[in-house]
Amino acid sequence: MTVKIARAIPPKAQLPHALCSLPTDAPVLLGFSGGADSTALLHVLLAMKETYGFPLYAAHLDHGIRGAEAARDRAFCESVAARLGIELFVGEADVPARALASGISLEEAARKERYAFFADVMKKKEIPILVTAHHADDNLETLCFRLARGTGVRGLGGIPACRPFENGFLVRPLLGVTRAELLDFCRENTIEYVTDSTNADVAYTRNRIRRDVLPVLEALYPGAAERASCLCEELHEDDAFLSSLSRELLGKCTCADALDLAKLREAPRPVRRRAITMWAEAQCGNLLHVHTEALLRLCEEEHPHMEVALPGDLIGCCERGRLYVRKKELLPHPSYRIPFAFGREAVPNTEFCVYAAQLEAKIKVHNLSTAPYIILTREFDIINKGAYWRERRAGDTILLRGMHRKLRKLQNEAKLPPRLRMRLPVLCDGEGVLWAPFVGARDTLPLKAPHDAGKGDILICFESVNT
């Protein structure tokens, strides 16, 4: 069936295949709501189809929100598709139930259901290109929304003209076209469409921006939407270049599940920021600007006692010159009590253990710092003193340099990572704390220096089970 358009298609409308570099005969699926934007795009694609001959399909989803009005839209889309000879795929979803079950907004739930439906159609019909009718005004609206909420250069790039989607691409051919031009196109070609009443509901943030902000901008600066689209296109190119440098940096500084801070700091700050964002988002999803800035500051200052709260009950923290993303420990570790004994004992619910032995000869301790071990004189009968290991507790103190000092404050001064502090075992007796790893030993303990240690002296060590 030949469809004739009375006026040439908008000059800034682009061929979907050119945006994703696929052959011009590749099938295309249109997300078709029946509104002015998607109906105009359907006719634009039909005009392009006459030239290039690609198979064209449409998909419409009833979101289960607007009752009779949604039924009207579905009937309209079916009528238009039948008249124009386009195969239409129709789906249904209970978006309110999805939003309630997932704890997300109605808008977000609708978007997820819609794109899941599109993806299913593309997979079944082997369609590599999905097109949607986002236009220049949508781009400016998104730009305003992200500016107000907080974003980086990538967010200021607005809506991408093309991005990977499932096993193909999601393409927006109308990003250079304004809504006014699309409405003119429909009017001059006598193209009918339906109107979604929820588009006027200013309870939705985007609708309020569309109603209250965009008209003011356009009145002050005519052509604002088109200029914003040009800016977004330039920023997309800049971000793509910086992102390629960031991926190279990640290849150099990623080690297992962490980032090497020394190598990270060698890169310029914009590249460093993107590298950290890419790496962290791979573990916890999309981050806000406040998250990325906090992670960047954490890496630059490397405060071991600081943590950055991230989405999904995750935290960012620095340990031993590396940046980690870990699960936030919401509950304290259970109490335990391990009687002191010679040999190796695992610390419950941790990856650590404690070790004690009587030396058989004079030793040299070169591979341990002074913090994770102590050596007591052979005359000190630690077993008969009733020594035992337990978890650190709120209010714990230790007699250190003539003063009773709080362990919590001492661990903070030692720059121990927060996730490590409550996991470290402390050695106690009936009078309180004898020794806390990385902090110190009670003043009354008869300690020996490593170079003086010999047969019979007692080595007590804290170590990882992987040591």
C-alpha positions in Angstrom: 0.0 0.0 0.0 1.4 3.4 -1.0 1.0 6.2 1.5 1.4 9.7 0.1 2.5 12.5 2.4 1.3 16.0 1.2 4.4 17.7 2.5 8.0 16.6 2.6 9.0 15.0 5.9 10.6 17.4 8.5 14.2 18.1 7.2 15.8 17.3 10.5 14.1 13.9 10.8 16.8 11.2 10.3 16.8 7.8 8.8 17.0 5.3 11.8 19.5 3.1 10.0 21.9 6.0 9.6 21.9 6.6 13.4 22.8 3.0 14.3 24.9 2.2 11.2 22.8 -0.8 10.1 21.8 -1.7 6.5 18.9 0.4 5.2 16.8 -2.8 4.7 17.0 -3.8 8.4 13.5 -4.1 10.0 12.2 -1.3 12.2 9.8 -1.4 15.2 8.0 1.8 16.2 6.7 2.4 19.7 3.3 3.6 18.8 1.0 5.3 21.4 -1.3 7.0 19.0 -0.3 10.4 20.2 0.7 13.2 17.9 4.5 12.5 18.1 4.4 8.7 17.4 1.7 9.1 14.8 3.7 11.7 13.0 6.8 9.5 13.2 4.8 6.6 11.8 4.0 8.6 8.6 7.7 9.8 8.4 8.9 6.2 8.6 6.3 5.2 5.9 7.7 7.9 3.6 11.3 6.7 4.3 10.1 3.1 3.7 9.0 4.0 0.2 12.5 5.0 -0.6 14.5 2.4 1.3 12.1 -0.6 1.5 12.8 -1.7 5.1 10.1 -3.8 6.9 8.2 -1.6 9.3 6.2 -2.8 12.4 4.5 -1.0 15.3 3.9 -2.0 19.0 1.3 -0.6 21.4 1.1 -1.3 25.1 -2.0 -0.8 27.3 -0.5 0.2 30.7 -3.7 -0.6 32.6 -4.0 3.0 33.9 -6.6 5.0 32.0 -9.5 2.6 31.6 -11.8 3.6 28.7 -9.4 6.2 27.4 -6.7 3.4 27.0 -9.2 1.3 25.2 -9.9 4.2 22.8 -6.1 4.6 22.2 -5.7 0.9 21.5 -8.7 0.9 19.0 -7.2 4.0 17.3 -3.8 2.4 16.9 -5.3 -0.8 15.5 -7.4 1.2 13.0 -4.4 3.3 11.8 -2.2 0.2 11.5 -4.8 -1.6 9.5 -5.5 1.3 7.2 -1.8 1.8 6.5 -0.9 -1.9 6.2 1.4 -2.0 9.2 1.6 -5.1 11.4 0.8 -4.0 14.9 1.7 -5.9 18.1 -0.5 -5.1 21.1 0.3 -5.9 24.7 -1.3 -5.3 28.2 0.3 -4.6 31.5 -0.8 -3.9 35.1 1.5 -0.9 35.7 -0.1 0.2 39.0 0.5 -3.3 40.5 4.1 -3.3 39.2 4.7 0.1 40.8 3.2 -1.0 44.1 5.2 -4.2 44.2 8.5 -2.6 43.2 8.2 0.6 45.2 8.8 2.7 42.2 6.8 5.6 40.6 4.0 5.0 38.2 6.1 6.7 35.4 9.1 4.5 36.0 7.0 1.3 36.2 5.2 2.2 32.9 8.6 2.8 31.2 9.9 -0.5 32.4 6.9 -2.4 31.2 6.8 -0.6 27.9 10.4 -1.3 27.0 10.1 -4.9 28.2 7.2 -5.4 25.8 9.1 -3.8 23.0 12.1 -6.0 23.7 10.0 -9.1 23.6 8.5 -8.2 20.2 12.0 -7.4 18.8 13.2 -10.8 20.0 10.3 -12.8 18.5 10.3 -11.0 15.2 14.1 -10.5 15.0 13.9 -6.8 14.6 17.2 -4.9 15.4 15.9 -1.3 15.5 13.4 0.2 17.9 12.4 3.8 17.2 10.6 6.1 19.6 9.2 9.6 18.9 11.3 11.7 21.4 11.8 15.1 19.9 13.7 18.4 20.6 11.2 19.6 23.3 11.5 16.2 25.1 15.3 16.7 25.0 15.1 20.2 26.5 12.6 18.9 29.1 15.1 16.2 30.1 17.9 18.7 30.2 16.0 20.9 32.6 15.0 18.0 34.8 18.6 16.7 35.1 20.0 20.2 35.7 17.6 20.7 38.6 18.1 17.2 40.1 21.9 17.3 39.6 23.9 15.6 36.9 27.3 15.5 35.1 28.3 16.0 31.5 26.8 12.7 30.5 23.4 13.7 31.9 23.7 17.1 30.2 23.9 15.2 26.9 20.2 14.8 27.1 18.5 11.9 25.3 20.9 9.9 23.1 19.9 9.6 19.5 21.0 6.0 19.5 21.9 3.5 22.3 22.2 -0.2 22.5 19.0 -2.0 23.3 18.6 -5.8 23.8 20.4 -7.3 20.7 19.9 -4.1 18.6 19.5 -0.4 19.0 17.0 2.1 20.4 16.9 5.1 18.0 15.3 8.5 18.2 15.1 10.0 14.6 13.2 13.1 15.7 15.5 14.7 18.2 16.2 17.6 15.9 12.5 18.3 15.3 10.4 20.4 17.6 7.0 19.5 18.9 5.5 22.5 17.1 7.0 21.2 13.8 5.4 17.8 14.4 2.0 19.3 15.1 2.3 21.4 11.9 3.2 18.2 10.0 0.1 16.5 11.4 -2.1 19.5 10.6 -0.8 20.1 7.1 -1.2 16.4 6.2 -4.5 15.9 7.9 -3.1 13.3 10.2 -5.4 12.4 13.1 -4.1 11.4 16.6 -5.3 10.9 20.1 -4.3 12.8 23.3 -3.3 11.2 26.6 -5.1 13.0 29.4 -2.3 12.2 31.9 0.0 14.4 29.9 -1.7 17.4 31.5 -1.4 16.1 35.0 1.2 18.3 36.7 1.5 15.9 39.6 4.2 14.4 37.3 7.4 16.4 37.4 8.1 16.2 33.7 4.5 17.4 32.9 5.0 20.5 35.1 8.3 21.3 33.4 6.6 20.9 30.0 3.7 23.2 31.0 5.4 25.8 33.2 9.1 26.0 32.2 9.5 25.2 28.5 7.0 27.9 27.3 8.8 30.6 29.3 12.2 29.5 27.8 10.8 29.5 24.3 9.2 33.0 24.9 12.5 34.4 26.2 14.7 32.7 23.6 12.8 31.4 20.5 14.4 28.2 19.2 15.6 27.2 22.7 14.7 23.5 22.1 16.7 23.3 18.8 19.8 25.0 20.3 19.6 22.7 23.3 19.6 19.7 21.0 22.8 21.0 19.3 24.4 21.4 22.7 23.4 17.9 23.7 24.9 16.5 20.5 28.3 18.2 21.2 28.3 17.0 24.8 27.6 13.5 23.7 30.7 13.6 21.5 32.8 15.1 24.3 31.6 12.5 26.8 32.3 9.6 24.4 35.9 10.8 24.0 36.4 11.2 27.8 34.7 7.8 28.4 37.2 6.1 26.0 40.1 7.5 28.0 38.4 6.4 31.3 38.1 2.8 30.0 41.8 2.8 29.2 42.5 4.1 32.7 40.3 1.3 34.3 42.3 -1.3 32.4 45.4 0.0 34.1 44.2 0.5 37.7 41.6 -2.3 38.2 42.9 -5.1 40.4 40.5 -7.9 41.3 37.5 -6.2 43.0 39.2 -2.8 43.7 40.9 0.2 42.1 44.5 1.1 42.6 44.5 4.6 44.0 48.0 5.5 43.1 47.5 4.7 39.4 44.0 6.3 39.5 45.5 9.6 40.7 47.9 9.7 37.7 45.1 10.6 35.4 43.5 14.1 34.9 40.5 14.6 37.2 37.8 14.5 34.5 39.0 11.1 33.3 39.5 9.9 36.9 35.9 10.9 37.8 34.5 9.0 34.8 36.6 5.9 35.5 35.4 5.8 39.1 31.8 6.3 38.0 32.0 3.5 35.4 33.5 1.1 37.8 31.1 1.9 40.7 28.0 1.9 38.5 28.9 -1.6 37.3 28.4 -2.8 40.9 25.5 -0.7 42.2 23.6 0.8 39.2 23.2 4.5 38.3 24.8 7.0 40.6 23.8 10.6 41.2 26.3 13.5 40.9 26.6 13.6 44.7 27.7 9.9 44.8 30.4 10.3 42.2 31.8 13.5 43.8 31.9 11.8 47.2 33.8 8.8 45.7 36.2 11.1 43.9 36.9 13.1 47.1 37.4 9.8 49.0 40.0 8.6 46.5 41.8 11.9 46.4 42.0 12.3 50.2 42.1 8.5 51.0 40.6 8.7 54.5 40.4 5.1 55.7 37.9 5.9 58.4 35.4 7.4 55.9 32.7 5.7 53.9 30.5 6.8 51.1 26.9 5.6 51.1 25.9 4.2 47.7 22.6 2.9 46.3 21.6 -0.7 47.2 22.9 -0.7 50.8 26.5 -0.5 49.4 29.4 1.7 50.6 32.6 2.9 49.0 35.7 2.7 51.2 39.5 2.9 50.9 41.8 0.3 52.4 45.5 -0.2 51.8 45.7 2.1 48.8 42.6 0.7 47.1 39.0 1.7 46.5 36.4 -0.9 47.3 32.6 -1.1 47.0 31.2 -3.4 49.7 27.9 -4.3 51.2 26.9 -2.1 54.1 27.0 -4.0 57.4 23.6 -3.1 58.8 23.8 -5.3 61.9 26.5 -5.7 64.6 28.4 -8.9 64.6 27.2 -11.4 67.3 29.1 -11.6 70.6 31.7 -14.4 71.1 34.3 -15.4 73.7 37.3 -17.5 72.8 39.5 -18.7 75.7 43.2 -17.9 75.0 45.2 -20.9 73.9 48.3 -21.6 71.8 47.6 -22.3 68.2 45.4 -20.7 65.6 41.7 -19.8 66.2 39.2 -18.4 63.7 37.4 -15.3 64.7 33.6 -16.0 64.3 31.8 -14.4 61.3 35.0 -12.8 59.9 37.8 -13.6 57.6 40.4 -13.3 60.4 42.1 -15.5 62.9 44.3 -15.1 66.0 47.5 -17.0 66.5 49.7 -17.6 69.6 52.8 -19.7 70.2 55.8 -20.0 72.5 59.0 -19.3 70.5 61.4 -22.1 70.3 64.3 -19.9 69.4 65.2 -16.3 68.8 63.4 -15.0 65.8 63.4 -12.1 63.4 60.0 -10.6 62.6 60.4 -8.7 59.3 57.1 -9.3 57.6 54.9 -7.9 60.4 54.4 -4.4 61.4 54.2 -3.6 65.1 50.4 -3.2 64.9 49.2 -6.8 64.3 51.3 -8.6 66.9 52.8 -8.5 70.3 55.6 -10.5 72.0 55.2 -11.1 75.8 58.1 -12.2 78.1 58.2 -15.9 79.0 57.6 -15.1 82.7 54.1 -13.8 82.0 51.6 -16.6 82.5 48.9 -15.4 80.2 46.8 -18.6 80.4 46.5 -18.6 84.2 45.6 -14.9 83.9 42.3 -16.1 82.3 42.9 -14.2 79.0 40.3 -14.6 76.3 39.3 -13.1 72.9 36.0 -11.2 72.2 34.5 -8.7 69.9 35.1 -5.0 70.5 32.2 -3.4 72.4 30.8 0.0 72.9 32.6 1.8 75.7 35.8 -0.4 75.6 38.9 1.4 76.9 42.5 0.5 77.3 45.2 1.8 79.6 47.7 3.4 77.2 50.5 5.7 78.2 49.1 6.3 81.6 45.6 7.1 80.4 42.4 5.0 79.9 41.5 5.7 76.3 38.5 4.6 74.3 39.2 2.0 71.7 36.8 3.5 69.2 38.7 6.8 69.2 42.1 5.0 69.0 40.9 3.0 66.0 39.7 6.2 64.4 43.2 7.8 65.0 44.8 4.7 63.5 42.6 5.3 60.4 41.1 1.8 60.5 38.3 1.4 58.0 34.9 1.5 59.7 33.9 -2.0 58.4 37.1 -3.4 60.1 36.7 -1.8 63.5 33.9 -3.9 65.0 35.4 -7.1 63.4 38.7 -6.9 65.1 39.1 -9.2 68.1 40.4 -7.8 71.4 42.4 -9.7 74.0 41.0 -9.3 77.5 41.3 -10.5 81.1 39.3 -9.9 84.2 40.5 -6.2 84.3 39.6 -5.3 80.8 41.3 -5.0 77.4 44.9 -6.4 77.3 45.6 -5.7 73.6 43.8 -4.5 70.5 45.4 -5.1 67.1 46.6 -1.9 65.3 46.0 0.1 68.5 48.3 -1.1 71.3 48.7 -3.1 74.5 47.9 -2.3 78.1 50.7 -0.4 79.9 51.1 -3.2 82.4 51.9 -5.9 79.9 55.5 -7.1 79.9 56.3 -6.6 76.2 59.5 -7.6 74.4 61.0 -6.0 71.3 61.3 -8.3 68.3 65.1 -8.2 68.3 65.1 -9.3 71.9 62.6 -12.1 71.6 63.9 -15.6 72.2 63.0 -19.1 73.3 60.0 -19.3 75.6 58.7 -15.8 74.8 55.1 -15.6 73.6 54.1 -14.4 70.2 50.5 -13.3 69.8 49.4 -12.4 66.2 46.3 -11.2 64.4 46.1 -12.2 60.7 43.9 -12.9 57.8 42.9 -16.5 57.1 44.5 -16.0 53.7 47.9 -15.0 55.2 
